[in-house]
Amino acid sequence: MVILKILTDCHVVKNTPRNGSLFKYIFSIVQNEIISNEFNRKIKLKNIKNSNTNQLVPGHWFQSFAGEVFTYFGKKRAEKKFSSKPIIIGACPRSGTTLLLSVLGAHPNIFAIPDQTYAFNEWKEQFDEATKRTIVVPSRPDRLYRTFLKYSIPNSKNRWCEKTPIHIKSFEKILEYYKENVQLINIFRDGRDIVTSKHPKHNPDQYWVSIERWIEDVSIGIKLDQHPQVLNIRYEDLVISFDETIKKIYIFLQEQIPSNYQNWIEQTNIKYSKHWGDSVKKFHSNSIGRWKKPEHKERVKELLKNEKVVELLKRLNYL
């Protein structure tokens, strides 16, 4: 709160420009105020030392300060722009989360956040004055809220949609944190295609997802299958039975199905992703059954030796 009072004294809110990037402007204010004498007179900074080197680490307090700033202003903007429940997408990596995000970003009411925020990847305990009990909250909410300052958000968008695959591991915490005010979507994909997939940017010559990771993430999705705020879909259904699947998703989200939903490529704000390594393209089934290629024979053989894998593949109707 001291930090926010300083920003108020420095007229950050009053002098925010109407044009240009709010994100960049606030960041410049943070930097300028940190090095100003006025700032240093108003706040006492503790010396933080690296436990290994015993050296001062000034970036720690700056990160905390910047995080408070972005959270404060980003949250204010989110409260003003978004009136409907947020949507959070999670899944095992290489399951089609970016594709789904791009499709949903074409809906006139949904703002698809282009970045993977990792905002719900780390959690901490915090005492809640209202309930007089300890609760678990995200450690870095600024990772989410800074995106609302970074990007231009059309006036028609009244809810945000975020996707970071690893957030599947935090689905239960997210449900506890947001209570009934969130909807979660998980995508299943044939484990044989997952573990034979390679990331176009990160280690493109190696398989990207371990067998253990697929088992863990898919098991979480199955566990939450009956939760009213969680929707499980299959990647293959999204690609092959697009009309039926997208209607199912919009019914779950309680959103009207756009008349031009089949032209989502023209409408979405997600036109390119490093996770594709390419621009968005129309659906095709070429990525389904890639595990059948001869070069993946040993990898698939290793996968199917695992009894838990076979059980999950049967449970999801892949075997």
Secondary structure, DSSP 8 states (H G I E B T S, - for coil): -HHHHHHHHTTTTTT--SSS-HHHHHHHHHHHHHHSHHHHHH------B-TTT--B-HHHHHHHHHHHHHHHHHHHHHHHH--S--EEEEESTTSSHHHHHHHHTTSTTEEE-SS---TTS-EEEEEETTTTEEEEEES-THHHHHHHHHS---TT--EEEEE-GGGGGGHHHHHHHHTTS-EEEEEE--HHHHTT---SSSSTTS--S-HHHHHHHHHHHHHTTT-TTEEEEEHHHHHHSHHHHHHHHHHHHT----TTGGGHHHH-S--EETTTTEE-----GGGTTGGGSGGGHHHHHHHHT-HHHHHHHHHTT--
